[in-house]
């Protein structure tokens, strides 16, 4: 029997996304990235959006709404990956850093996708979420 998920903090997707946010902040604190306020702030917003939408959707207590917020979180991961490519293209990050950070972002996106699929294909009881519908 799977443990019941009582809090958004219990979700692996949220945990991994939180680690990704810290990784993005460390990366964007380095020069010259730190001096490009537009791209720096945009990539940070995209990263922060991922765990924020997971948490907000979970707290809505409705599977359908949670699924919508997971879709937004996954889309934010795609936005983040695009911005990583741009940062690489303009010389803010090197190839190994790009590959490492993309791998983290892709892992988060895969976990979100699996959670979303699980949410839509199984009963609330089976997946251990405490939702009201």
C-alpha positions as CSV (number, residue, x, y, z in Angstrom):
1,X,0.0,0.0,0.0
2,X,1.3,3.4,-1.0
3,X,1.6,6.0,1.8
4,X,-1.1,8.7,1.6
5,X,0.1,12.0,0.3
6,X,-1.1,14.6,2.8
7,X,0.9,17.6,1.9
8,X,2.4,19.0,-1.3
9,X,5.8,18.7,0.3
10,X,5.4,14.9,0.1
11,X,5.3,15.0,-3.7
12,X,8.6,13.9,-5.3
13,X,7.8,16.3,-8.2
14,X,7.6,19.2,-5.8
15,X,10.8,18.1,-4.0
16,X,12.8,17.8,-7.2
17,X,11.4,21.1,-8.6
18,X,12.5,22.8,-5.4
19,X,16.1,21.5,-5.9
20,X,15.9,22.7,-9.5
21,X,15.0,26.2,-8.4
22,X,18.1,26.3,-6.1
23,X,20.2,25.1,-9.0
24,X,18.9,27.9,-11.3
25,X,19.5,30.6,-8.6
26,X,23.1,29.4,-8.2
27,X,23.6,29.4,-11.9
28,X,22.1,32.9,-12.4
29,X,24.1,34.4,-9.6
30,X,27.3,33.9,-11.7
31,X,28.6,36.6,-14.1
32,X,27.7,37.4,-16.8
33,X,24.3,35.8,-16.3
34,X,23.7,37.8,-13.1
35,X,24.1,41.1,-15.0
36,X,21.4,40.3,-17.6
37,X,18.5,41.2,-15.4
38,X,15.9,40.4,-18.1
39,X,16.9,36.8,-18.8
40,X,18.0,36.2,-15.2
41,X,14.7,37.2,-13.8
42,X,12.7,35.4,-16.5
43,X,14.5,32.1,-16.0
44,X,14.1,32.4,-12.2
45,X,10.4,33.0,-12.6
46,X,10.0,30.0,-14.9
47,X,11.9,27.8,-12.4
48,X,9.9,29.1,-9.4
49,X,6.7,28.6,-11.3
50,X,7.2,24.8,-11.4
51,X,7.0,23.9,-7.6
52,X,4.6,26.8,-7.0
53,X,2.1,25.4,-9.5
54,X,2.5,21.9,-8.1
55,X,1.8,23.2,-4.6
56,X,-1.1,25.5,-5.6
57,X,-2.8,22.8,-7.6
58,X,-2.4,20.2,-4.8
59,X,-4.0,22.6,-2.3
60,X,-7.0,23.2,-4.6
61,X,-8.2,19.7,-3.5
62,X,-9.8,18.9,-6.9
63,X,-8.2,16.4,-9.2
64,X,-9.2,18.3,-12.3
65,X,-7.7,21.5,-11.0
66,X,-4.6,19.8,-9.8
67,X,-4.2,18.3,-13.3
68,X,-4.4,21.8,-14.8
69,X,-1.8,23.2,-12.5
70,X,0.5,20.2,-13.2
71,X,0.1,21.1,-16.9
72,X,1.2,24.6,-16.2
73,X,4.2,23.4,-14.1
74,X,5.2,21.1,-16.9
75,X,4.9,24.0,-19.4
76,X,7.1,26.1,-17.1
77,X,9.7,23.4,-17.3
78,X,9.7,23.7,-21.1
79,X,10.0,27.5,-20.8
80,X,12.9,27.0,-18.4
81,X,14.7,24.6,-20.8
82,X,14.3,27.1,-23.7
83,X,15.9,29.8,-21.6
84,X,18.7,27.5,-20.7
85,X,19.4,27.0,-24.4
86,X,19.3,30.7,-24.9
87,X,21.7,31.3,-22.0
88,X,24.1,28.7,-23.6
89,X,23.7,30.3,-27.1
90,X,24.8,33.7,-25.8
91,X,27.7,32.4,-23.8
92,X,26.3,32.6,-20.2
93,X,26.6,28.9,-19.5
94,X,28.9,26.2,-21.0
95,X,27.9,22.9,-22.6
96,X,28.4,20.7,-19.5
97,X,26.4,23.1,-17.3
98,X,23.7,23.2,-20.0
99,X,23.5,19.4,-20.2
100,X,23.4,19.0,-16.4
101,X,20.7,21.6,-15.9
102,X,18.6,20.4,-18.8
103,X,18.8,16.9,-17.4
104,X,17.4,18.1,-14.1
105,X,14.7,20.1,-15.7
106,X,13.8,17.1,-18.0
107,X,13.6,14.8,-15.0
108,X,11.2,17.2,-13.2
109,X,9.1,17.4,-16.4
110,X,8.9,13.5,-16.6
111,X,7.9,13.2,-13.0
112,X,5.2,15.8,-13.4
113,X,3.9,14.0,-16.5
114,X,3.8,10.7,-14.7
115,X,1.9,12.3,-11.8
116,X,-0.5,14.0,-14.2
117,X,-1.1,10.6,-16.0
118,X,-1.6,8.9,-12.6
119,X,-4.0,11.5,-11.5
120,X,-6.2,11.2,-14.5
121,X,-6.1,7.4,-14.9
122,X,-6.5,6.1,-11.3
123,X,-8.9,6.7,-8.5
124,X,-8.1,9.1,-5.7
125,X,-8.0,6.1,-3.3
126,X,-5.5,4.2,-5.4
127,X,-3.1,7.1,-5.7
128,X,-3.1,8.1,-2.1
129,X,-4.0,11.8,-2.6
130,X,-6.3,13.5,-0.2
131,X,-8.6,15.2,-2.7
132,X,-12.3,16.0,-2.3
133,X,-13.8,14.9,-5.6
